[in-house]
Amino acid sequence: MTQPAVTMYTTRYCPYCIRARQLLDSKGVVYEDLVVDANPELRQTMMAASGQRTVPQIWVGETHVGGFDDLYLLERQGELDTLLHSASTIQR
């Protein structure tokens, strides 16, 4: 079974997390949603991997995209689909 091309660290009620989910859902992207609410170990993992404390933190394949604003900028520039396609062809 292949891994999802996108991994996100989120919280349940963060408006930027909700928007990131909506954008990826609208594109039909399968993603792993790691909810850090009440999970300090998972939040520490996110912070160690990204160097950031805020959510969402989004990876497409091995590429750390950043937060929702960064994801949306890629979409507006027409680069998100290319990044998603290249990540989905990588065998993990």
Backbone atoms as SQL, in Angstrom:
CREATE TABLE atoms (id INTEGER PRIMARY KEY, chain TEXT, resi INTEGER, resn TEXT, atom TEXT, x REAL, y REAL, z REAL);
INSERT INTO atoms VALUES
  (1, 'A', 1, 'MET', 'N', 0.852, -1.186, 0.000),
  (2, 'A', 1, 'MET', 'CA', 0.000, 0.000, 0.000),
  (3, 'A', 1, 'MET', 'C', 0.893, 1.244, 0.000),
  (4, 'A', 2, 'THR', 'N', 0.564, 2.209, -0.818),
  (5, 'A', 2, 'THR', 'CA', 1.372, 3.416, -0.889),
  (6, 'A', 2, 'THR', 'C', 0.959, 4.403, 0.191),
  (7, 'A', 3, 'GLN', 'N', 1.908, 5.202, 0.627),
  (8, 'A', 3, 'GLN', 'CA', 1.666, 6.241, 1.617),
  (9, 'A', 3, 'GLN', 'C', 0.965, 7.413, 0.948),
  (10, 'A', 4, 'PRO', 'N', 0.173, 8.166, 1.722),
  (11, 'A', 4, 'PRO', 'CA', -0.386, 9.402, 1.159),
  (12, 'A', 4, 'PRO', 'C', 0.756, 10.333, 0.744),
  (13, 'A', 5, 'ALA', 'N', 0.524, 11.092, -0.312),
  (14, 'A', 5, 'ALA', 'CA', 1.545, 12.013, -0.810),
  (15, 'A', 5, 'ALA', 'C', 1.707, 13.226, 0.090),
  (16, 'A', 6, 'VAL', 'N', 0.689, 13.503, 0.929),
  (17, 'A', 6, 'VAL', 'CA', 0.700, 14.703, 1.761),
  (18, 'A', 6, 'VAL', 'C', 0.537, 14.303, 3.222),
  (19, 'A', 7, 'THR', 'N', 1.354, 14.928, 4.065),
  (20, 'A', 7, 'THR', 'CA', 1.241, 14.760, 5.508),
  (21, 'A', 7, 'THR', 'C', 1.036, 16.135, 6.109),
  (22, 'A', 8, 'MET', 'N', 0.035, 16.244, 7.002),
  (23, 'A', 8, 'MET', 'CA', -0.239, 17.518, 7.677),
  (24, 'A', 8, 'MET', 'C', -0.320, 17.295, 9.174),
  (25, 'A', 9, 'TYR', 'N', 0.316, 18.184, 9.918),
  (26, 'A', 9, 'TYR', 'CA', 0.119, 18.264, 11.363),
  (27, 'A', 9, 'TYR', 'C', -0.889, 19.380, 11.579),
  (28, 'A', 10, 'THR', 'N', -1.980, 19.074, 12.282),
  (29, 'A', 10, 'THR', 'CA', -3.076, 20.026, 12.428),
  (30, 'A', 10, 'THR', 'C', -3.641, 19.987, 13.844),
  (31, 'A', 11, 'THR', 'N', -4.580, 20.902, 14.089),
  (32, 'A', 11, 'THR', 'CA', -5.475, 20.808, 15.237),
  (33, 'A', 11, 'THR', 'C', -6.889, 20.783, 14.688),
  (34, 'A', 12, 'ARG', 'N', -7.828, 20.367, 15.509),
  (35, 'A', 12, 'ARG', 'CA', -9.205, 20.198, 15.022),
  (36, 'A', 12, 'ARG', 'C', -9.871, 21.512, 14.633),
  (37, 'A', 13, 'TYR', 'N', -9.608, 22.584, 15.387),
  (38, 'A', 13, 'TYR', 'CA', -10.397, 23.809, 15.221),
  (39, 'A', 13, 'TYR', 'C', -9.632, 24.978, 14.605),
  (40, 'A', 14, 'CYS', 'N', -8.408, 24.776, 14.230),
  (41, 'A', 14, 'CYS', 'CA', -7.610, 25.836, 13.603),
  (42, 'A', 14, 'CYS', 'C', -8.211, 26.171, 12.235),
  (43, 'A', 15, 'PRO', 'N', -8.573, 27.443, 12.006),
  (44, 'A', 15, 'PRO', 'CA', -9.184, 27.797, 10.723),
  (45, 'A', 15, 'PRO', 'C', -8.251, 27.549, 9.532),
  (46, 'A', 16, 'TYR', 'N', -6.954, 27.712, 9.717),
  (47, 'A', 16, 'TYR', 'CA', -6.015, 27.454, 8.620),
  (48, 'A', 16, 'TYR', 'C', -5.908, 25.960, 8.331),
  (49, 'A', 17, 'CYS', 'N', -6.019, 25.146, 9.362),
  (50, 'A', 17, 'CYS', 'CA', -6.013, 23.691, 9.163),
  (51, 'A', 17, 'CYS', 'C', -7.251, 23.267, 8.385),
  (52, 'A', 18, 'ILE', 'N', -8.388, 23.835, 8.754),
  (53, 'A', 18, 'ILE', 'CA', -9.643, 23.528, 8.065),
  (54, 'A', 18, 'ILE', 'C', -9.553, 23.922, 6.599),
  (55, 'A', 19, 'ARG', 'N', -8.989, 25.088, 6.326),
  (56, 'A', 19, 'ARG', 'CA', -8.860, 25.539, 4.932),
  (57, 'A', 19, 'ARG', 'C', -7.900, 24.659, 4.145),
  (58, 'A', 20, 'ALA', 'N', -6.824, 24.211, 4.794),
  (59, 'A', 20, 'ALA', 'CA', -5.877, 23.318, 4.115),
  (60, 'A', 20, 'ALA', 'C', -6.568, 22.002, 3.757),
  (61, 'A', 21, 'ARG', 'N', -7.339, 21.460, 4.702),
  (62, 'A', 21, 'ARG', 'CA', -8.087, 20.230, 4.416),
  (63, 'A', 21, 'ARG', 'C', -9.054, 20.449, 3.255),
  (64, 'A', 22, 'GLN', 'N', -9.756, 21.582, 3.271),
  (65, 'A', 22, 'GLN', 'CA', -10.730, 21.871, 2.207),
  (66, 'A', 22, 'GLN', 'C', -10.044, 21.965, 0.843),
  (67, 'A', 23, 'LEU', 'N', -8.899, 22.628, 0.783),
  (68, 'A', 23, 'LEU', 'CA', -8.182, 22.753, -0.486),
  (69, 'A', 23, 'LEU', 'C', -7.748, 21.381, -0.993),
  (70, 'A', 24, 'LEU', 'N', -7.164, 20.576, -0.121),
  (71, 'A', 24, 'LEU', 'CA', -6.712, 19.253, -0.540),
  (72, 'A', 24, 'LEU', 'C', -7.891, 18.352, -0.890),
  (73, 'A', 25, 'ASP', 'N', -8.978, 18.436, -0.116),
  (74, 'A', 25, 'ASP', 'CA', -10.176, 17.647, -0.433),
  (75, 'A', 25, 'ASP', 'C', -10.736, 18.031, -1.801),
  (76, 'A', 26, 'SER', 'N', -10.736, 19.324, -2.117),
  (77, 'A', 26, 'SER', 'CA', -11.280, 19.779, -3.404),
  (78, 'A', 26, 'SER', 'C', -10.464, 19.259, -4.576),
  (79, 'A', 27, 'LYS', 'N', -9.200, 18.929, -4.331),
  (80, 'A', 27, 'LYS', 'CA', -8.328, 18.390, -5.373),
  (81, 'A', 27, 'LYS', 'C', -8.324, 16.863, -5.371),
  (82, 'A', 28, 'GLY', 'N', -9.035, 16.260, -4.419),
  (83, 'A', 28, 'GLY', 'CA', -9.070, 14.803, -4.339),
  (84, 'A', 28, 'GLY', 'C', -7.787, 14.196, -3.810),
  (85, 'A', 29, 'VAL', 'N', -7.028, 14.963, -3.044),
  (86, 'A', 29, 'VAL', 'CA', -5.741, 14.502, -2.524),
  (87, 'A', 29, 'VAL', 'C', -5.965, 13.651, -1.274),
  (88, 'A', 30, 'VAL', 'N', -5.321, 12.493, -1.243),
  (89, 'A', 30, 'VAL', 'CA', -5.316, 11.669, -0.039),
  (90, 'A', 30, 'VAL', 'C', -4.169, 12.164, 0.828),
  (91, 'A', 31, 'TYR', 'N', -4.488, 12.476, 2.082),
  (92, 'A', 31, 'TYR', 'CA', -3.456, 13.001, 2.977),
  (93, 'A', 31, 'TYR', 'C', -3.560, 12.362, 4.335),
  (94, 'A', 32, 'GLU', 'N', -2.434, 12.367, 5.028),
  (95, 'A', 32, 'GLU', 'CA', -2.379, 11.897, 6.402),
  (96, 'A', 32, 'GLU', 'C', -2.520, 13.118, 7.298),
  (97, 'A', 33, 'ASP', 'N', -3.542, 13.131, 8.130),
  (98, 'A', 33, 'ASP', 'CA', -3.845, 14.265, 9.010),
  (99, 'A', 33, 'ASP', 'C', -3.471, 13.870, 10.431),
  (100, 'A', 34, 'LEU', 'N', -2.353, 14.399, 10.903),
  (101, 'A', 34, 'LEU', 'CA', -1.864, 14.090, 12.239),
  (102, 'A', 34, 'LEU', 'C', -2.308, 15.202, 13.184),
  (103, 'A', 35, 'VAL', 'N', -3.319, 14.925, 13.984),
  (104, 'A', 35, 'VAL', 'CA', -3.908, 15.930, 14.869),
  (105, 'A', 35, 'VAL', 'C', -3.098, 15.981, 16.159),
  (106, 'A', 36, 'VAL', 'N', -2.526, 17.151, 16.432),
  (107, 'A', 36, 'VAL', 'CA', -1.637, 17.299, 17.588),
  (108, 'A', 36, 'VAL', 'C', -2.366, 17.751, 18.852),
  (109, 'A', 37, 'ASP', 'N', -3.680, 17.967, 18.779),
  (110, 'A', 37, 'ASP', 'CA', -4.461, 18.316, 19.976),
  (111, 'A', 37, 'ASP', 'C', -4.210, 17.261, 21.053),
  (112, 'A', 38, 'ALA', 'N', -3.897, 17.701, 22.243),
  (113, 'A', 38, 'ALA', 'CA', -3.738, 16.801, 23.394),
  (114, 'A', 38, 'ALA', 'C', -2.714, 15.696, 23.147),
  (115, 'A', 39, 'ASN', 'N', -1.765, 15.946, 22.269),
  (116, 'A', 39, 'ASN', 'CA', -0.723, 14.960, 22.009),
  (117, 'A', 39, 'ASN', 'C', 0.625, 15.680, 21.963),
  (118, 'A', 40, 'PRO', 'N', 1.194, 15.970, 23.141),
  (119, 'A', 40, 'PRO', 'CA', 2.439, 16.744, 23.183),
  (120, 'A', 40, 'PRO', 'C', 3.605, 16.075, 22.451),
  (121, 'A', 41, 'GLU', 'N', 3.638, 14.744, 22.439),
  (122, 'A', 41, 'GLU', 'CA', 4.732, 14.051, 21.749),
  (123, 'A', 41, 'GLU', 'C', 4.663, 14.286, 20.239),
  (124, 'A', 42, 'LEU', 'N', 3.452, 14.234, 19.704),
  (125, 'A', 42, 'LEU', 'CA', 3.274, 14.463, 18.270),
  (126, 'A', 42, 'LEU', 'C', 3.592, 15.913, 17.911),
  (127, 'A', 43, 'ARG', 'N', 3.200, 16.845, 18.768),
  (128, 'A', 43, 'ARG', 'CA', 3.533, 18.253, 18.545),
  (129, 'A', 43, 'ARG', 'C', 5.058, 18.442, 18.561),
  (130, 'A', 44, 'GLN', 'N', 5.738, 17.770, 19.476),
  (131, 'A', 44, 'GLN', 'CA', 7.210, 17.852, 19.533),
  (132, 'A', 44, 'GLN', 'C', 7.830, 17.300, 18.252),
  (133, 'A', 45, 'THR', 'N', 7.278, 16.215, 17.741),
  (134, 'A', 45, 'THR', 'CA', 7.762, 15.638, 16.476),
  (135, 'A', 45, 'THR', 'C', 7.608, 16.651, 15.352),
  (136, 'A', 46, 'MET', 'N', 6.432, 17.303, 15.301),
  (137, 'A', 46, 'MET', 'CA', 6.174, 18.317, 14.277),
  (138, 'A', 46, 'MET', 'C', 7.186, 19.448, 14.377),
  (139, 'A', 47, 'MET', 'N', 7.408, 19.934, 15.602),
  (140, 'A', 47, 'MET', 'CA', 8.313, 21.061, 15.799),
  (141, 'A', 47, 'MET', 'C', 9.749, 20.687, 15.440),
  (142, 'A', 48, 'ALA', 'N', 10.152, 19.469, 15.765),
  (143, 'A', 48, 'ALA', 'CA', 11.506, 19.026, 15.425),
  (144, 'A', 48, 'ALA', 'C', 11.686, 18.919, 13.914),
  (145, 'A', 49, 'ALA', 'N', 10.660, 18.427, 13.232),
  (146, 'A', 49, 'ALA', 'CA', 10.754, 18.232, 11.779),
  (147, 'A', 49, 'ALA', 'C', 10.663, 19.538, 11.008),
  (148, 'A', 50, 'SER', 'N', 9.830, 20.475, 11.492),
  (149, 'A', 50, 'SER', 'CA', 9.569, 21.693, 10.727),
  (150, 'A', 50, 'SER', 'C', 10.306, 22.919, 11.242),
  (151, 'A', 51, 'GLY', 'N', 10.693, 22.899, 12.516),
  (152, 'A', 51, 'GLY', 'CA', 11.269, 24.088, 13.116),
  (153, 'A', 51, 'GLY', 'C', 10.210, 25.138, 13.436),
  (154, 'A', 52, 'GLN', 'N', 8.935, 24.766, 13.333),
  (155, 'A', 52, 'GLN', 'CA', 7.822, 25.681, 13.549),
  (156, 'A', 52, 'GLN', 'C', 6.942, 25.181, 14.682),
  (157, 'A', 53, 'ARG', 'N', 6.249, 26.123, 15.347),
  (158, 'A', 53, 'ARG', 'CA', 5.331, 25.782, 16.423),
  (159, 'A', 53, 'ARG', 'C', 3.868, 25.835, 15.975),
  (160, 'A', 54, 'THR', 'N', 3.607, 26.496, 14.857),
  (161, 'A', 54, 'THR', 'CA', 2.233, 26.732, 14.426),
  (162, 'A', 54, 'THR', 'C', 1.720, 25.605, 13.532),
  (163, 'A', 55, 'VAL', 'N', 0.408, 25.491, 13.495),
  (164, 'A', 55, 'VAL', 'CA', -0.242, 24.531, 12.610),
  (165, 'A', 55, 'VAL', 'C', -1.073, 25.295, 11.602),
  (166, 'A', 56, 'PRO', 'N', -1.298, 24.711, 10.447),
  (167, 'A', 56, 'PRO', 'CA', -0.804, 23.413, 10.013),
  (168, 'A', 56, 'PRO', 'C', 0.657, 23.484, 9.568),
  (169, 'A', 57, 'GLN', 'N', 1.297, 22.352, 9.607),
  (170, 'A', 57, 'GLN', 'CA', 2.601, 22.159, 8.973),
  (171, 'A', 57, 'GLN', 'C', 2.380, 21.053, 7.956),
  (172, 'A', 58, 'ILE', 'N', 2.718, 21.346, 6.710),
  (173, 'A', 58, 'ILE', 'CA', 2.341, 20.481, 5.590),
  (174, 'A', 58, 'ILE', 'C', 3.581, 20.036, 4.817),
  (175, 'A', 59, 'TRP', 'N', 3.618, 18.743, 4.533),
  (176, 'A', 59, 'TRP', 'CA', 4.643, 18.171, 3.666),
  (177, 'A', 59, 'TRP', 'C', 3.971, 17.552, 2.463),
  (178, 'A', 60, 'VAL', 'N', 4.548, 17.778, 1.299),
  (179, 'A', 60, 'VAL', 'CA', 4.155, 17.074, 0.082),
  (180, 'A', 60, 'VAL', 'C', 5.342, 16.202, -0.274),
  (181, 'A', 61, 'GLY', 'N', 5.160, 14.896, -0.120),
  (182, 'A', 61, 'GLY', 'CA', 6.294, 13.990, -0.251),
  (183, 'A', 61, 'GLY', 'C', 7.302, 14.336, 0.831),
  (184, 'A', 62, 'GLU', 'N', 8.528, 14.554, 0.421),
  (185, 'A', 62, 'GLU', 'CA', 9.589, 14.922, 1.364),
  (186, 'A', 62, 'GLU', 'C', 9.767, 16.430, 1.478),
  (187, 'A', 63, 'THR', 'N', 8.986, 17.200, 0.731),
  (188, 'A', 63, 'THR', 'CA', 9.120, 18.656, 0.689),
  (189, 'A', 63, 'THR', 'C', 8.253, 19.303, 1.760),
  (190, 'A', 64, 'HIS', 'N', 8.880, 20.048, 2.655),
  (191, 'A', 64, 'HIS', 'CA', 8.126, 20.801, 3.660),
  (192, 'A', 64, 'HIS', 'C', 7.600, 22.063, 2.997),
  (193, 'A', 65, 'VAL', 'N', 6.284, 22.130, 2.834),
  (194, 'A', 65, 'VAL', 'CA', 5.638, 23.265, 2.184),
  (195, 'A', 65, 'VAL', 'C', 5.532, 24.433, 3.162),
  (196, 'A', 66, 'GLY', 'N', 5.193, 24.137, 4.414),
  (197, 'A', 66, 'GLY', 'CA', 4.963, 25.165, 5.423),
  (198, 'A', 66, 'GLY', 'C', 3.524, 25.114, 5.877),
  (199, 'A', 67, 'GLY', 'N', 2.898, 26.277, 6.019),
  (200, 'A', 67, 'GLY', 'CA', 1.521, 26.361, 6.485),
  (201, 'A', 67, 'GLY', 'C', 0.530, 26.528, 5.349),
  (202, 'A', 68, 'PHE', 'N', -0.707, 26.874, 5.719),
  (203, 'A', 68, 'PHE', 'CA', -1.755, 27.022, 4.708),
  (204, 'A', 68, 'PHE', 'C', -1.429, 28.120, 3.708),
  (205, 'A', 69, 'ASP', 'N', -0.930, 29.261, 4.182),
  (206, 'A', 69, 'ASP', 'CA', -0.617, 30.357, 3.256),
  (207, 'A', 69, 'ASP', 'C', 0.373, 29.907, 2.192),
  (208, 'A', 70, 'ASP', 'N', 1.347, 29.100, 2.585),
  (209, 'A', 70, 'ASP', 'CA', 2.340, 28.587, 1.640),
  (210, 'A', 70, 'ASP', 'C', 1.700, 27.606, 0.658),
  (211, 'A', 71, 'LEU', 'N', 0.817, 26.742, 1.177),
  (212, 'A', 71, 'LEU', 'CA', 0.104, 25.793, 0.318),
  (213, 'A', 71, 'LEU', 'C', -0.761, 26.531, -0.698),
  (214, 'A', 72, 'TYR', 'N', -1.484, 27.532, -0.225),
  (215, 'A', 72, 'TYR', 'CA', -2.373, 28.300, -1.101),
  (216, 'A', 72, 'TYR', 'C', -1.578, 29.078, -2.150),
  (217, 'A', 73, 'LEU', 'N', -0.423, 29.601, -1.768),
  (218, 'A', 73, 'LEU', 'CA', 0.427, 30.309, -2.727),
  (219, 'A', 73, 'LEU', 'C', 0.869, 29.370, -3.846),
  (220, 'A', 74, 'LEU', 'N', 1.253, 28.149, -3.496),
  (221, 'A', 74, 'LEU', 'CA', 1.609, 27.166, -4.527),
  (222, 'A', 74, 'LEU', 'C', 0.433, 26.922, -5.469),
  (223, 'A', 75, 'GLU', 'N', -0.775, 26.838, -4.906),
  (224, 'A', 75, 'GLU', 'CA', -1.971, 26.624, -5.726),
  (225, 'A', 75, 'GLU', 'C', -2.188, 27.803, -6.672),
  (226, 'A', 76, 'ARG', 'N', -2.087, 29.008, -6.144),
  (227, 'A', 76, 'ARG', 'CA', -2.309, 30.211, -6.969),
  (228, 'A', 76, 'ARG', 'C', -1.261, 30.348, -8.061),
  (229, 'A', 77, 'GLN', 'N', -0.051, 29.906, -7.797),
  (230, 'A', 77, 'GLN', 'CA', 1.022, 29.998, -8.786),
  (231, 'A', 77, 'GLN', 'C', 0.989, 28.835, -9.779),
  (232, 'A', 78, 'GLY', 'N', 0.056, 27.898, -9.574),
  (233, 'A', 78, 'GLY', 'CA', -0.055, 26.757, -10.480),
  (234, 'A', 78, 'GLY', 'C', 1.000, 25.698, -10.254),
  (235, 'A', 79, 'GLU', 'N', 1.653, 25.711, -9.096),
  (236, 'A', 79, 'GLU', 'CA', 2.737, 24.771, -8.826),
  (237, 'A', 79, 'GLU', 'C', 2.334, 23.602, -7.935),
  (238, 'A', 80, 'LEU', 'N', 1.178, 23.697, -7.287),
  (239, 'A', 80, 'LEU', 'CA', 0.782, 22.646, -6.349),
  (240, 'A', 80, 'LEU', 'C', 0.528, 21.323, -7.054),
  (241, 'A', 81, 'ASP', 'N', -0.175, 21.352, -8.172),
  (242, 'A', 81, 'ASP', 'CA', -0.468, 20.108, -8.887),
  (243, 'A', 81, 'ASP', 'C', 0.808, 19.400, -9.324),
  (244, 'A', 82, 'THR', 'N', 1.790, 20.155, -9.778),
  (245, 'A', 82, 'THR', 'CA', 3.064, 19.560, -10.189),
  (246, 'A', 82, 'THR', 'C', 3.763, 18.909, -9.006),
  (247, 'A', 83, 'LEU', 'N', 3.778, 19.601, -7.880),
  (248, 'A', 83, 'LEU', 'CA', 4.404, 19.054, -6.678),
  (249, 'A', 83, 'LEU', 'C', 3.666, 17.806, -6.206),
  (250, 'A', 84, 'LEU', 'N', 2.339, 17.845, -6.214),
  (251, 'A', 84, 'LEU', 'CA', 1.548, 16.685, -5.809),
  (252, 'A', 84, 'LEU', 'C', 1.792, 15.498, -6.733),
  (253, 'A', 85, 'HIS', 'N', 1.851, 15.769, -8.029),
  (254, 'A', 85, 'HIS', 'CA', 2.078, 14.689, -8.998),
  (255, 'A', 85, 'HIS', 'C', 3.448, 14.049, -8.788),
  (256, 'A', 86, 'SER', 'N', 4.469, 14.865, -8.596),
  (257, 'A', 86, 'SER', 'CA', 5.820, 14.309, -8.419),
  (258, 'A', 86, 'SER', 'C', 5.908, 13.521, -7.111),
  (259, 'A', 87, 'ALA', 'N', 5.212, 13.965, -6.062),
  (260, 'A', 87, 'ALA', 'CA', 5.248, 13.243, -4.787),
  (261, 'A', 87, 'ALA', 'C', 4.482, 11.935, -4.873),
  (262, 'A', 88, 'SER', 'N', 3.408, 11.895, -5.657),
  (263, 'A', 88, 'SER', 'CA', 2.594, 10.685, -5.734),
  (264, 'A', 88, 'SER', 'C', 3.287, 9.593, -6.542),
  (265, 'A', 89, 'THR', 'N', 4.284, 9.946, -7.332),
  (266, 'A', 89, 'THR', 'CA', 4.983, 8.941, -8.120),
  (267, 'A', 89, 'THR', 'C', 6.185, 8.373, -7.381),
  (268, 'A', 90, 'ILE', 'N', 6.492, 8.908, -6.202),
  (269, 'A', 90, 'ILE', 'CA', 7.618, 8.416, -5.405),
  (270, 'A', 90, 'ILE', 'C', 7.169, 7.198, -4.610),
  (271, 'A', 91, 'GLN', 'N', 7.894, 6.124, -4.715),
  (272, 'A', 91, 'GLN', 'CA', 7.588, 4.933, -3.925),
  (273, 'A', 91, 'GLN', 'C', 8.193, 5.111, -2.540),
  (274, 'A', 92, 'ARG', 'N', 7.399, 4.863, -1.509),
  (275, 'A', 92, 'ARG', 'CA', 7.895, 4.976, -0.127),
  (276, 'A', 92, 'ARG', 'C', 7.984, 3.620, 0.487);
